[in-house]
Each structure stands twice: as structure tokens, then as C-alpha cells.
Amino acid sequence: MRHGKKINHLGRKAAHRNSMLANMACSLIEHKRINTTVAKAKALKQFIEPLVTKSKTDDTHNRRIVFSYLRSKEAVTELFREVAQKVGDRPGGYTRIIKLGNRLGDNADMAMIELVDFNEIYNVAKKEAKKTTRRGKKKAETTETVEATTTETEVNE
């Protein structure tokens, strides 16, 4: 029975699994998206989400905790500077998994895991939707009053 067994062991010993997840997390932080199998992507999501949450508060203690998981100074620096700035107001859900189909060689399910706030395609559509809100007639009336006042000042001069 598998009661209470939440960790997917991925067919590896604990040390190999931790090293693999740390390397994948460093690559994800560096490149903002990586392609891997679905099982590894789900395991990576559980691995990296708490680290991104810790990066929101930049202090020495959190940096040391994150460094103990990642073991890469460059990745920790980028996580606390760039990634934490973008996800500062997000309450969770920092990564997205998109399934890509099957791999040609061994027919494994492939997926792309990415940091949500670094995808320009999705974020541009949301920003444009916010900019094109309708306000009613008030905007039209204000432009007419501005034009009327400019024409009156030109006539007076």
C-alpha cells in the first residue's frame, strides 16, 4: 500500500534524486523554462515552489537555506534578485507545466516547465486587456471640453 507516500522517487536513490532536482532547479532559474518528462516536472515543481517563496524575503537566513538546496551561488543570486522581484505579489503557483506530447526515442511523456511571470506571450495579452477597458462617455466629454478650451484660447489670442 502507498499510504502517505508523497515523494515520487523517479527510480533513483535519494542523493541522485536531490542532485538532479537541484540541477534542474538551477537550469529553470537560469533559463526560465526547461523541457523534461512530466514526472520530473511535477517533482521539480514541488522542489522549487518553496524556494521561490523563501526568496521573497531577502535575508541571510533564507539565502543560506536556499543555497543548501540549490548549491549554486549564481542561481541563488538570480533567484533572489530577478525572480523574487517579478513574483513578489503572487501568493503561489510560480511555475506552469505544459504537456508537449511523447518523446520519439522511448515514447516518454514530455512537458515544458516554466516560471509563470517570465512568459511574455501570456503576460502581454493580459496587459493589453487591462488597457482597453471602456469608461463610457466621460472620456469623450473630457476630450471635447479640452478641444473647446484650446479653440477659445486660440480665438482670444
VENTANOR-V317355 format. One record per helix or strand of 3 or more residues. SS is the DSSP state (h for helix, s for strand). FROM is the first residue (numbers start at 1). TO is the last residue. If there is no record, write none. Layout:
BEGIN
ss & from & to
SS & FROM & TO
SS & FROM & TO
END
This chain:
BEGIN
ss & from & to
h & 14 & 31
s & 33 & 37
h & 38 & 55
h & 60 & 70
h & 73 & 86
s & 95 & 102
s & 109 & 115
h & 116 & 118
h & 120 & 131
h & 138 & 156
END
